[in-house]
């Protein structure tokens, strides 16, 4: 069984990515071939507030009437992340 990950550059949203070694903590490092930006894929991030889709989720929940503390609790991010997004 093979697992396939769809990885896109967080800056230019390009899918032409190459592996670029490992970070000191053992996580796979990637580099975009177009803009040369280095990054760690969303699947390896330990804090959910750094994921690429969390901002849209926070804005969507705020539009639906969710409170700041409720959003922080359900999405497992800090209250500061929710306030910075707003």
PyMOL commands that set and color helices and strands:
alter all, ss='L'
color gray80, all
select helices_A, chain A and resi 42-44+48-50+54-63+68-75+79-85
alter helices_A, ss='H'
color red, helices_A
select strands_A, chain A and resi 17-22+28-32+38-39
alter strands_A, ss='S'
color yellow, strands_A
deselect
rebuild
show_as cartoon
